[in-house]
Amino acid sequence: MYTFIVNPHARSGLGAQVWDQIESVLKSRHVPYEVHFTRYQKHATQLVRDITSDQKSHTIVVLGGDGTINEVLNGITEMERFTLGYIPIGSSNDFARGLGLPTDPLAALEQILNSKCIQKMDVGVLSYQNKVKHFAVSTGLGFDAAICHEAVVSRLKVALNRIKLGKLTYVGIALNRLFLDKPVHMTVSIDGQEPFSFERTYFAAVMNQPYEGGGFKFCPEAKPDDGILDVVVINNLSKKKVLALLPTAYSGKHIHFSGVTIFRGRKIEIHSDKALPVHTDGEPVFLQKDICVTLAPSQINVISPERR
């Protein structure tokens, strides 16, 4: 049986409309299912904890955005017992983009109901102040997280979602934050080695997949199943050069700029001289100066397109 976790408010209310279409298909095909609707922030986390307390294996299908995926992951305690399906209707859909999942809801449902390929996916773990949060796509400290924090409460996002241009929210906010935020000193340590020091740093992002922020391909070589995290650090650039760099990040060509550094490792420790915004999969975390990022001991199963 399929267990659906539906965010009816995803993309400014589109979730409820899409669920009506999905449910119609399920009923017409006599597919066994149950559905749970999220009603408030982090509700999906509690729903999944309650649903999976029986210690059985489950197939959970998420209908929502990257934030709903994030909440679901944070409700799962034993990753190996779960198979995850995804029907993307968020603003950024970086999770679907990174895994090559269909973005059309009915096509995504068709793939789930006729799945022939199950992909193993690493799950990132962010640790800070004795707290832990899981993520599927990325976590970041600084400029990229500040954008995510503002996007959560942005009226612009609501307006753009209504005309199906929600991912442009991040571009608009990025331009604004670029001129408001001041770069800081950061250190980055990979797998316990001597820290690298970065002056005038805009952000450091730890990526489990190539994309974040609505299609920015910050770590082009990141793979969700290789047991390795990719890190991108943007520093020591003028704001004009950062402005010129951002459009190239959609294709991953930003890595050729000086001031862009890529690392790979299994344990990433980042220190900032100033407390900065932090996010996991675009979901805000309180301001932090120190974060540690690793991978969960077990991977999770994700229903994916057939590999060719």
C-alpha positions in Angstrom: 0.0 0.0 0.0 1.1 3.6 -0.7 1.1 6.2 2.0 0.7 9.7 0.6 1.9 12.7 2.6 0.3 15.7 0.9 1.1 19.4 1.5 -2.1 21.1 0.2 -0.5 24.5 0.5 2.5 23.7 -1.7 3.1 26.3 -4.4 0.5 28.6 -2.9 -2.4 26.1 -2.8 -1.6 24.0 -5.9 -1.1 20.9 -3.7 -4.8 20.5 -3.0 -5.7 20.8 -6.7 -3.0 18.3 -7.8 -4.1 15.8 -5.1 -7.6 15.8 -6.5 -6.2 14.7 -9.8 -3.9 12.1 -8.2 -6.7 10.6 -6.1 -9.0 10.3 -9.1 -6.4 8.2 -10.8 -5.8 6.1 -7.7 -9.5 5.4 -7.3 -10.1 4.6 -11.0 -7.3 2.0 -10.9 -8.3 0.6 -7.5 -4.8 1.3 -6.1 -4.7 0.8 -2.3 -3.6 3.9 -0.5 -4.0 6.1 2.5 -3.4 9.9 2.6 -2.3 12.3 5.3 -2.5 16.1 4.8 0.0 18.4 6.5 -1.6 21.3 8.4 1.4 23.2 9.7 5.2 23.5 9.6 7.0 20.3 10.5 3.7 18.4 10.6 5.0 15.9 8.0 7.8 15.0 10.4 5.3 14.0 13.1 3.0 12.2 10.7 5.8 10.0 9.4 7.0 9.2 13.0 3.5 8.1 13.9 2.9 6.2 10.6 6.2 4.3 10.8 6.2 3.4 14.5 5.1 -0.1 13.7 8.6 -1.1 12.6 7.3 -2.4 9.2 8.5 -1.4 5.7 6.7 1.5 4.1 6.4 3.2 0.7 5.8 6.9 1.3 4.9 9.2 -1.5 5.4 12.9 -0.9 3.3 15.4 -2.8 4.8 18.8 -2.1 8.1 20.7 -2.4 11.7 20.2 -1.3 10.6 21.4 2.2 8.1 18.6 2.5 10.7 16.0 1.5 12.9 17.5 4.2 10.2 17.2 6.8 9.5 13.6 5.9 13.2 12.6 6.0 13.4 14.1 9.5 10.6 11.8 10.6 12.3 8.6 9.5 14.5 6.8 12.0 15.5 3.7 10.0 16.2 4.8 6.4 16.6 1.2 5.1 13.0 0.3 5.9 11.5 2.9 3.6 10.9 3.5 -0.1 10.3 7.1 -1.1 8.3 8.3 -4.0 8.0 12.0 -5.0 5.4 14.1 -6.9 7.0 17.5 -7.1 4.9 20.6 -6.9 7.2 23.0 -5.1 8.8 26.2 -6.2 12.3 25.0 -6.7 12.0 21.2 -7.1 15.8 20.7 -6.8 15.2 17.2 -5.4 13.4 16.1 -8.5 15.9 17.9 -10.7 18.9 16.2 -9.1 17.4 12.7 -9.4 15.9 13.2 -12.9 12.4 12.7 -11.7 9.3 13.8 -13.8 8.1 17.2 -12.9 4.6 16.7 -14.3 2.5 15.3 -11.4 0.6 12.7 -13.4 3.8 11.5 -15.1 5.4 11.3 -11.6 2.5 9.2 -10.3 2.7 6.9 -13.4 6.4 6.3 -12.6 5.6 5.5 -9.0 2.8 3.1 -9.8 4.9 1.3 -12.4 8.3 1.6 -10.8 11.0 -0.7 -12.2 13.9 1.2 -10.7 14.7 1.8 -7.0 17.7 4.1 -6.4 19.7 4.2 -3.2 20.2 7.8 -2.0 22.5 9.1 0.7 20.9 11.2 3.4 22.9 14.2 4.8 23.1 14.9 8.5 23.6 18.5 9.8 24.7 18.7 13.4 24.7 21.9 15.4 24.4 22.7 19.2 23.7 19.1 20.0 20.9 19.0 17.5 20.6 17.0 14.3 18.7 17.6 11.0 18.6 15.4 7.9 18.6 16.7 4.4 18.2 15.3 0.8 19.6 18.1 -1.4 21.9 20.5 0.5 22.6 22.5 3.6 24.4 25.8 3.6 25.7 28.6 5.8 25.6 32.2 4.7 24.2 33.9 1.6 22.4 30.9 0.2 20.7 30.2 3.5 19.7 33.9 3.9 17.9 33.6 0.6 16.1 30.5 1.8 15.1 32.2 5.1 13.6 35.2 3.2 11.9 33.0 0.6 9.8 31.3 3.3 8.0 34.5 4.2 8.2 36.2 0.7 5.1 37.7 -0.8 7.0 37.6 -4.1 7.1 33.8 -3.9 3.3 33.6 -3.6 2.8 35.9 -6.5 5.3 34.1 -8.8 3.9 30.7 -7.8 0.5 31.8 -9.1 2.0 32.3 -12.6 4.3 29.2 -12.3 7.5 31.2 -12.0 8.1 30.4 -8.4 11.8 29.6 -8.8 12.5 33.2 -9.9 11.8 34.1 -6.2 15.3 33.0 -5.3 16.8 35.1 -8.1 15.0 38.2 -6.9 15.9 37.7 -3.3 19.5 36.8 -4.2 19.9 40.2 -5.9 18.6 42.0 -2.8 20.6 40.0 -0.3 23.8 40.4 -2.3 23.8 44.1 -1.6 22.6 43.8 2.0 24.9 41.0 3.3 28.6 41.5 4.2 31.0 38.6 3.5 32.7 37.0 6.5 35.8 34.9 7.4 35.1 31.2 7.4 37.2 28.0 7.9 36.3 24.7 6.3 37.7 21.3 7.4 37.4 18.2 5.3 37.5 14.8 7.0 39.3 16.1 10.1 42.2 17.6 8.2 43.7 21.0 8.7 41.1 23.7 8.1 41.2 25.9 4.9 40.8 29.6 5.7 38.6 31.9 3.5 38.4 35.6 3.8 35.4 37.6 2.6 33.2 34.5 2.2 29.6 34.8 0.9 28.6 31.2 1.7 29.6 27.6 2.0 27.1 25.0 0.8 27.4 21.2 1.4 25.6 19.4 -1.4 24.3 15.8 -1.7 22.9 16.6 -5.2 24.1 19.1 -7.9 21.3 21.7 -7.6 19.8 24.0 -5.0 17.9 27.3 -4.9 15.7 26.6 -7.9 18.3 25.2 -10.3 21.7 26.6 -9.3 24.1 23.8 -10.2 26.5 24.7 -7.5 28.2 21.3 -7.3 28.0 19.8 -10.8 29.8 16.5 -9.9 27.7 15.8 -6.8 26.0 12.4 -6.9 23.2 11.4 -4.4 24.5 7.8 -4.0 28.3 7.9 -3.9 28.8 8.2 -0.2 30.5 11.6 -0.6 29.4 15.1 0.1 30.4 18.0 -2.2 31.2 21.5 -0.9 31.2 24.8 -2.7 32.7 28.0 -1.1 32.3 31.4 -2.7 34.7 34.0 -1.4 37.0 36.9 -2.1 34.9 38.3 -5.0 33.5 41.8 -5.5 29.7 42.0 -5.4 29.8 42.8 -9.1 31.7 39.6 -9.8 29.3 37.6 -7.7 26.5 39.1 -9.7 28.2 38.0 -12.9 28.8 34.6 -11.5 25.3 33.7 -10.4 23.8 33.2 -14.0 26.7 30.9 -14.9 25.8 28.7 -11.9 22.6 27.5 -13.7 24.9 25.5 -16.0 27.7 24.8 -13.5 30.2 27.0 -15.3 30.7 29.1 -12.2 33.4 26.6 -11.1 35.8 28.2 -13.6 35.7 31.5 -11.7 38.5 32.4 -9.2 36.9 32.6 -5.8 35.0 29.4 -6.3 36.4 26.4 -4.4 35.0 22.8 -4.5 35.8 20.1 -2.0 34.7 16.6 -1.5 34.6 14.5 1.7 32.5 12.6 4.2 32.8 14.9 7.2 32.6 18.7 6.7 33.1 21.2 9.5 32.5 24.9 8.9 33.2 27.8 11.2 32.1 31.4 10.7 33.4 34.3 12.7 29.8 35.6 12.7 26.5 33.8 13.3 24.9 33.3 9.9 21.6 31.8 8.5 21.7 28.0 8.0 19.2 25.9 5.9 18.5 22.3 5.1 16.8 21.7 1.7 15.8 25.4 1.8 14.2 25.1 5.2 15.5 27.7 7.7 17.6 26.8 10.7 18.5 29.3 13.4 21.6 31.4 13.0 24.8 29.5 13.6 28.6 30.0 13.7 29.6 26.3 13.6 28.1 23.3 11.7 29.2 19.8 11.1 27.8 17.8 8.1 28.1 14.0 7.6 26.0 11.3 6.0 23.5 9.0 7.7 24.8 5.4 8.2 22.1 4.0 5.9 20.8 5.1 2.5 17.1 5.4 1.6 15.3 3.8 -1.4 13.9 6.3 -3.9 11.6 5.4 -6.8 13.5 6.6 -9.8 13.4 6.6 -13.6 15.0 3.6 -15.3 18.6 4.2 -16.0 19.8 3.9 -19.6 
